């Protein structure tokens, strides 16, 4: 805990005066000074234990408080400390004409990003019956909604952040607050998207901006040696966060430097460096298979990347679906059909229609190719 310089000086001066008063009190005949000396105990205590109210302002970078929700009306969230997940905690009022639309919007956002590890918790400080009625009005909710009956969560989060207007949100990853503010607008959607895959860090982004600009300019001037150095310098600062820069380098090697051998060698390095990073692996496989800028596609590498992603096993259905997708683009239709069927069977109920649609598409093309080959 810290005190301001002025306050520390003031307390220190009072403490010195107190110590002098105590010394005098020990001398015979100086009983009248004992009372004021004892009164100075407050100042001495302040030096040993400063007031916490000065220090507990919740801000970006702070450790996230516990989520002490009294009762969960929908879902349940005991902790927000899984390092592989991103948590969006929103304080909301069920009153007002836009409350339900906002709730449904957050639910849609969760559905879009939960495969990447997003978890949403709504905290409402209202009577239980009111919250139950509010939640009942929305169907297919996948987010957690809790009632803050003891107001402890509000105290630990909203009051600590000196906020009193709702809705108000906090994004937490790795036990720390990454973002806090009004959860609305296009910018907020981008923040959630980046944060859900561990790629929201304004400081890192800002620190890399100049090197990335220099790297892109070097590519434009065909000074590839300098370009790779700039990209590598950025990647080294945080390989996981800058996984997209590693993919950018691969694409530039193919499309700008016209160096398929160099790109393949870099792709092999990426397979080793990102062998536990599902986000980068999935993006890399899709870039090889679908990016319009890439004309010569290394499907053998793309399939190996997709298989490596599948080996992670964090989210079963999406892993299978990615492998199916890459096999589809590689022309392995029978394999794509089988993998997509497994993904469809393994998917949560709400996602089954999407997986089924892709299965039907692959199957139709596979059957058509089979029929054509038999003629």
C-alpha positions in Angstrom: 0.0 0.0 0.0 1.2 3.6 -0.7 0.5 7.0 0.7 1.0 10.2 -1.2 4.2 12.1 -0.5 2.5 14.9 1.3 0.4 12.5 3.5 3.5 10.4 4.3 5.4 13.5 5.4 2.6 14.6 7.6 2.2 11.3 9.2 5.9 10.9 9.7 6.1 14.3 11.4 3.3 13.4 13.7 4.9 10.1 14.5 8.2 11.9 15.4 6.3 14.2 17.8 4.6 11.3 19.4 7.8 9.5 20.1 9.2 12.6 21.7 6.1 12.9 23.8 6.4 9.3 24.9 10.0 9.9 25.9 9.1 12.8 28.0 6.3 10.8 29.6 8.8 8.4 31.0 10.5 11.1 33.0 9.2 11.7 36.6 7.0 14.6 37.1 5.8 14.7 33.5 2.5 12.9 33.9 0.5 15.7 32.1 2.1 14.8 28.8 1.1 11.1 29.0 -2.4 11.7 27.7 -1.4 13.5 24.6 1.3 11.0 24.0 -1.2 8.1 24.0 -3.4 10.1 21.7 -0.6 10.0 19.2 -1.0 6.3 18.8 -3.4 6.9 15.9 -0.5 8.5 14.0 1.8 5.7 14.8 -0.8 3.2 13.6 -1.2 5.1 10.4 2.6 4.6 9.6 2.4 0.9 10.2 -1.0 0.3 8.5 -2.0 3.0 6.0 -5.6 3.4 5.0 -6.5 0.9 2.2 -9.1 3.2 0.7 -6.3 5.1 -0.9 -5.0 2.1 -2.7 -7.8 -0.3 -3.8 -8.9 1.5 -7.0 -9.6 -1.2 -9.6 -8.1 -0.4 -13.0 -6.7 -2.0 -16.1 -3.8 -4.2 -15.0 -5.2 -4.8 -11.5 -5.7 -8.4 -10.2 -9.4 -9.3 -10.7 -11.4 -9.7 -7.5 -13.3 -12.9 -6.8 -16.8 -13.3 -8.2 -18.8 -13.5 -5.0 -22.3 -14.0 -6.6 -25.0 -14.9 -4.1 -27.1 -17.0 -6.4 -26.9 -18.1 -10.0 -30.2 -17.8 -12.0 -28.6 -19.1 -15.2 -25.5 -21.2 -15.4 -22.9 -21.1 -12.7 -19.4 -19.7 -12.5 -17.3 -20.6 -9.4 -14.0 -18.9 -10.5 -12.5 -16.8 -13.2 -8.9 -18.0 -13.1 -8.6 -20.5 -16.0 -5.5 -19.1 -17.9 -6.9 -20.5 -21.2 -10.2 -18.6 -20.9 -11.3 -14.9 -21.2 -14.0 -13.7 -18.9 -16.4 -10.9 -19.6 -18.0 -9.7 -16.4 -20.9 -7.3 -16.9 -22.9 -5.4 -14.3 -26.4 -4.9 -15.6 -29.8 -3.6 -14.6 -32.9 -5.5 -15.9 -34.9 -2.3 -16.0 -35.2 -0.1 -19.1 -36.4 -0.7 -22.7 -32.9 -1.8 -24.0 -32.0 -4.2 -21.2 -33.3 -7.4 -22.9 -31.8 -6.5 -26.3 -28.5 -5.9 -24.5 -28.7 -9.3 -22.8 -29.4 -11.1 -26.0 -26.6 -9.2 -27.7 -24.1 -10.4 -25.1 -25.5 -13.9 -25.5 -24.9 -13.8 -29.3 -21.4 -12.5 -28.7 -20.7 -15.4 -26.3 -22.0 -17.9 -28.9 -19.7 -16.4 -31.5 -16.6 -16.6 -29.4 -17.1 -19.3 -26.8 -15.2 -21.9 -28.9 -12.2 -19.6 -28.4 -12.7 -19.7 -24.6 -14.9 -16.7 -23.9 -17.0 -16.9 -20.7 -19.7 -14.3 -20.0 -21.1 -13.5 -16.5 -23.9 -11.0 -15.9 -24.3 -9.7 -12.4 -27.6 -8.0 -11.4 -28.3 -6.3 -8.1 -32.1 -6.8 -7.9 -34.6 -9.1 -6.2 -34.3 -12.7 -7.2 -37.8 -13.0 -8.6 -37.2 -10.0 -10.9 -34.0 -11.4 -12.2 -35.6 -14.8 -12.8 -38.4 -13.2 -14.7 -35.9 -11.2 -16.8 -33.9 -14.2 -17.7 -37.0 -16.3 -18.5 -37.8 -13.8 -21.2 -34.8 -14.8 -23.3 -34.4 -18.2 -24.9 -31.3 -20.2 -25.5 -29.1 -18.3 -23.1 -25.6 -19.7 -22.9 -24.2 -17.0 -20.5 -24.1 -17.0 -16.7 -26.5 -14.7 -14.9 -26.2 -14.2 -11.1 -27.9 -12.2 -8.4 -25.6 -10.1 -6.2 -27.8 -10.4 -3.0 -25.1 -9.3 -0.5 -23.8 -6.6 -2.8 -20.3 -7.9 -2.3 -19.6 -8.3 -6.0 -20.7 -4.8 -6.6 -18.5 -3.5 -3.8 -15.4 -5.5 -5.0 -15.8 -4.5 -8.6 -18.0 -1.5 -9.3 -17.3 0.5 -6.2 -13.6 -0.4 -6.3 -13.5 0.9 -9.8 -15.4 4.0 -8.8 -18.2 3.3 -11.3 -21.9 3.5 -10.7 -23.6 3.5 -14.1 -24.7 0.4 -15.9 -24.1 -1.6 -18.0 -20.5 -1.6 -17.2 -18.0 -4.4 -18.1 -14.7 -5.9 -17.2 -12.6 -8.3 -19.4 -10.3 -10.6 -17.4 -7.6 -13.0 -18.6 -4.8 -14.6 -16.7 -6.3 -13.2 -13.5 -5.9 -9.6 -14.5 -8.2 -6.9 -15.9 -7.4 -6.3 -19.6 -10.2 -3.8 -20.3 -13.0 -2.0 -18.5 -15.7 0.3 -19.7 -19.1 0.6 -21.4 -19.7 -2.7 -23.3 -21.1 -1.2 -26.5 -20.1 -0.2 -30.0 -18.0 -1.7 -32.7 -14.8 -1.1 -30.8 -16.1 -3.3 -27.9 -16.8 -6.1 -30.3 -13.3 -6.0 -31.6 -11.9 -6.0 -28.1 -13.9 -9.1 -27.1 -12.8 -10.9 -30.3 -9.1 -10.1 -29.7 -9.3 -10.8 -26.0 -11.1 -14.2 -26.5 -8.0 -15.5 -28.3 -5.5 -13.8 -26.1 -4.6 -11.0 -28.5 -5.8 -7.9 -26.7 -2.9 -5.9 -25.3 -2.9 -2.2 -26.3 0.6 -1.7 -24.9 2.1 -4.6 -26.9 0.3 -3.5 -30.0 1.6 0.1 -29.6 5.1 -1.0 -28.9 5.2 -3.1 -32.1 3.6 -0.6 -34.4 6.7 1.1 -35.7 8.6 -2.2 -36.3 5.6 -3.6 -38.2 5.4 -0.5 -40.3 9.1 -0.7 -41.1 8.7 -4.4 -41.9 5.8 -3.8 -44.3 7.7 -1.0 -46.0 10.8 -3.2 -46.4 8.6 -5.8 -48.1 7.2 -3.1 -50.4 10.8 -2.1 -51.3 11.7 -5.8 -51.7 14.3 -5.4 -49.0 13.3 -8.8 -47.6 16.3 -9.3 -45.3 15.3 -6.2 -43.3 11.6 -7.1 -43.5 12.2 -10.6 -41.9 14.3 -9.0 -39.2 11.6 -6.5 -38.3 8.9 -9.2 -38.2 11.2 -11.5 -36.1 11.9 -8.7 -33.6 8.2 -8.2 -33.1 7.4 -12.0 -32.8 10.2 -12.4 -30.2 8.6 -10.0 -27.8 5.6 -12.3 -27.4 5.3 -15.2 -29.9 1.7 -16.1 -28.9 0.4 -12.6 -29.0 2.0 -11.9 -32.4 1.1 -15.2 -34.0 -0.6 -13.3 -36.8 2.7 -11.6 -37.6 4.3 -15.0 -38.0 1.6 -15.8 -40.6 2.2 -12.4 -42.2 5.8 -13.3 -42.7 4.9 -16.6 -44.2 2.5 -15.0 -46.7 5.1 -12.3 -47.6 7.7 -15.0 -48.3 5.3 -16.7 -50.8 3.6 -13.7 -52.4 6.2 -11.0 -52.3 9.6 -12.6 -52.1 8.4 -15.5 -54.3 10.4 -17.9 -52.1 8.4 -21.1 -51.6 11.4 -22.9 -50.1 11.9 -20.2 -47.5 8.2 -20.0 -46.8 8.1 -23.8 -46.3 11.1 -23.6 -43.9 9.5 -20.9 -41.9 6.2 -22.9 -41.8 8.2 -25.8 -40.4 9.6 -23.5 -37.7 6.0 -22.3 -36.9 4.9 -25.9 -36.5 7.4 -26.2 -33.7 7.1 -22.8 -32.1 3.2 -22.8 -32.1 2.6 -26.5 -31.4 0.5 -25.6 -28.3 -1.1 -22.4 -29.7 -4.4 -23.4 -31.2 -5.3 -19.9 -32.3 -2.3 -19.5 -34.5 -2.4 -23.0 -35.8 -6.0 -22.6 -36.9 -5.4 -19.2 -38.5 -2.2 -20.6 -40.2 -4.0 -23.6 -41.7 -6.8 -21.5 -43.0 -4.5 -18.9 -44.5 -2.6 -21.5 -46.5 -5.8 -23.1 -47.7 -8.0 -20.0 -48.4 -6.1 -16.7 -48.4 -6.8 -15.1 -51.8 -3.2 -13.7 -52.0 -1.7 -17.2 -51.9 -1.7 -18.8 -55.3 0.6 -21.8 -54.7 -0.9 -23.6 -51.8 1.1 -26.0 -49.7 -1.7 -28.3 -48.7 0.6 -30.9 -47.2 1.8 -28.3 -44.7 -1.8 -27.1 -44.1 -3.0 -30.6 -43.3 -0.1 -31.1 -40.9 -0.9 -27.8 -39.2 -4.6 -28.8 -38.9 -3.7 -32.2 -37.5 -1.5 -30.5 -34.9 -4.4 -28.3 -34.0 -6.6 -31.4 -33.7 -4.1 -33.0 -31.4 -4.6 -30.2 -28.8 -8.1 -31.6 -28.1 -9.3 -28.5 -26.3 -12.6 -28.2 -28.2 -13.4 -31.4 -29.9 -15.9 -30.5 -32.6 -14.1 -27.4 -33.9 -10.8 -29.4 -34.1 -12.5 -32.0 -36.2 -14.2 -29.3 -38.3 -11.0 -27.5 -39.1 -9.4 -30.7 -40.2 -12.4 -31.4 -42.4 -12.3 -27.9 -43.9 -8.6 -28.2 -44.8 -9.1 -31.6 -46.3 -12.0 -30.2 -48.3 -9.9 -27.5 -49.8 -7.1 -30.0 -50.4 -9.5 -32.1 -52.5 -9.7 -35.0 -50.0 -13.5 -35.0 -50.1 -14.1 -38.4 -48.6 -11.9 -37.6 -45.6 -13.6 -34.2 -45.3 -17.0 -35.9 -45.2 -16.0 -38.3 -42.5 -14.3 -35.7 -40.3 -17.2 -33.3 -40.6 -19.7 -36.1 -39.7 -17.7 -36.7 -36.5 -17.7 -32.9 -35.8 -21.5 -32.8 -36.3 -22.0 -35.7 -34.0 -19.7 -34.2 -31.3 -21.1 -30.6 -31.5 -23.3 -29.0 -28.9 -27.0 -29.0 -29.8 -27.1 -25.3 -30.7 -24.2 -25.7 -33.2 -25.3 -28.9 -34.8 -27.3 -27.2 -37.6 -24.1 -25.3 -38.7 -22.0 -28.5 -38.6 -24.7 -30.4 -40.4 -24.8 -27.8 -43.2 -21.1 -28.2 -43.8 -21.4 -31.9 -43.7 -24.2 -31.8 -46.4 -22.1 -29.5 -48.6 -19.1 -31.8 -48.4 -21.2 -34.9 -48.9 -22.9 -33.4 -52.0 -19.6 -32.6 -53.6 -18.1 -35.9 -52.7 -21.0 -37.8 -54.2 -20.9 -35.7 -57.3 -17.2 -36.4 -57.8 -17.7 -40.1 -57.1 -20.5 -40.2 -59.7 -18.5 -38.4 -62.3 -15.5 -40.7 -61.7 -17.7 -43.8 -62.2 -18.9 -42.8 -65.7 
